[in-house]
């Protein structure tokens, strides 16, 4: 899923943010990759390990409704123009990097609750 809006002070650039669901770990955490482009040529990617919980919320009229709260447990910066894949296997998130400007991206991380 991606959302766009015109970049501030730019006639032709657009800010874009998006995410891609990777999968759920055996222990119930969620892996997703978020991307951000500020209107220039960079597209910055970050892998997030999230926890989802149901909670009570209020709508615009003050009526109660259910919602999902996401908490970030861990983030791994993948870098500018990251090109690769990530996959969940049990409680491990495997990262197969083919190209990254930043380098130093781990090959796998354990998705653990604190």
C-alpha positions as CSV (number, residue, x, y, z in Angstrom):
1,X,0.0,0.0,0.0
2,X,1.3,3.4,-0.9
3,X,0.2,7.0,-0.2
4,X,1.3,10.1,-2.1
5,X,1.1,13.8,-1.8
6,X,2.8,16.7,-3.5
7,X,6.2,17.4,-2.0
8,X,6.5,20.8,-0.2
9,X,8.1,23.4,-2.4
10,X,8.2,21.2,-5.5
11,X,6.3,21.6,-8.7
12,X,6.7,18.0,-10.0
13,X,7.9,15.8,-7.1
14,X,5.7,13.8,-4.8
15,X,6.3,12.5,-1.3
16,X,5.4,8.9,-1.1
17,X,5.2,6.5,1.9
18,X,4.2,2.9,1.8
19,X,4.5,-0.5,3.4
20,X,4.5,-4.1,2.4
21,X,3.4,-6.9,4.8
22,X,6.0,-9.7,4.9
23,X,4.4,-12.1,7.3
24,X,3.7,-13.1,10.9
25,X,6.2,-14.9,13.1
26,X,5.4,-18.1,15.0
27,X,5.2,-16.0,18.2
28,X,2.7,-13.6,16.7
29,X,4.8,-10.6,15.7
30,X,4.4,-8.9,12.4
31,X,7.1,-8.2,9.8
32,X,6.6,-5.3,7.4
33,X,8.8,-3.1,5.2
34,X,8.1,0.6,5.1
35,X,9.4,2.9,2.3
36,X,9.7,6.6,2.2
37,X,10.5,9.0,-0.7
38,X,10.7,12.7,-0.1
39,X,10.2,13.7,-3.7
40,X,13.8,13.2,-4.8
41,X,15.5,10.2,-6.2
42,X,15.9,8.3,-2.9
43,X,13.6,5.6,-1.7
44,X,14.5,4.6,1.8
45,X,13.4,1.2,3.2
46,X,13.1,0.0,6.8
47,X,12.1,-3.5,8.1
48,X,9.8,-3.2,11.2
49,X,8.9,-5.9,13.7
50,X,5.5,-5.0,15.1
51,X,3.1,-6.3,17.8
52,X,-0.6,-5.9,17.2
53,X,-3.2,-5.6,20.0
54,X,-6.9,-4.9,20.0
55,X,-8.0,-1.9,22.0
56,X,-11.0,0.4,22.5
57,X,-11.2,3.6,20.6
58,X,-13.6,6.5,19.9
59,X,-15.0,7.6,16.5
60,X,-15.6,11.3,15.5
61,X,-18.9,11.3,17.3
62,X,-17.4,10.0,20.6
63,X,-18.8,6.5,20.2
64,X,-16.7,3.5,21.2
65,X,-15.3,1.1,18.6
66,X,-12.6,-1.4,18.3
67,X,-9.2,-0.6,16.8
68,X,-5.8,-2.2,16.3
69,X,-2.8,-0.7,18.1
70,X,0.6,-1.4,16.5
71,X,3.8,-1.2,18.6
72,X,7.3,-1.3,17.0
73,X,9.6,-3.7,18.7
74,X,12.5,-3.4,16.4
75,X,13.5,-1.6,13.2
76,X,16.3,-2.4,10.8
77,X,17.3,0.2,8.3
78,X,17.7,-1.4,4.9
79,X,18.9,1.7,3.1
80,X,18.3,3.8,0.0
81,X,17.0,1.9,-3.1
82,X,17.1,-1.4,-1.2
83,X,16.4,-4.2,-3.7
84,X,15.7,-7.7,-2.3
85,X,13.3,-9.8,-0.4
86,X,12.5,-10.6,3.2
87,X,10.6,-13.7,4.5
88,X,9.5,-15.1,7.8
89,X,10.5,-18.6,8.9
90,X,9.3,-19.4,12.4
91,X,10.5,-16.6,14.6
92,X,13.3,-15.6,12.2
93,X,13.0,-12.9,9.5
94,X,15.4,-13.6,6.7
95,X,16.7,-10.7,4.6
96,X,18.2,-11.5,1.2
97,X,19.9,-8.2,0.1
98,X,21.0,-8.0,-3.5
99,X,21.8,-4.3,-3.5
100,X,21.8,-1.5,-0.9
101,X,23.5,1.8,-0.8
102,X,24.1,1.7,2.9
103,X,25.5,-1.9,3.3
104,X,25.7,-3.7,6.7
105,X,22.1,-5.2,6.5
106,X,21.9,-8.4,8.6
107,X,21.0,-11.6,6.8
108,X,18.5,-12.5,9.5
109,X,17.1,-11.3,12.7
110,X,15.2,-13.0,15.5
111,X,11.7,-11.6,16.2
112,X,11.5,-11.6,20.0
113,X,9.3,-9.9,22.5
114,X,11.2,-7.7,25.0
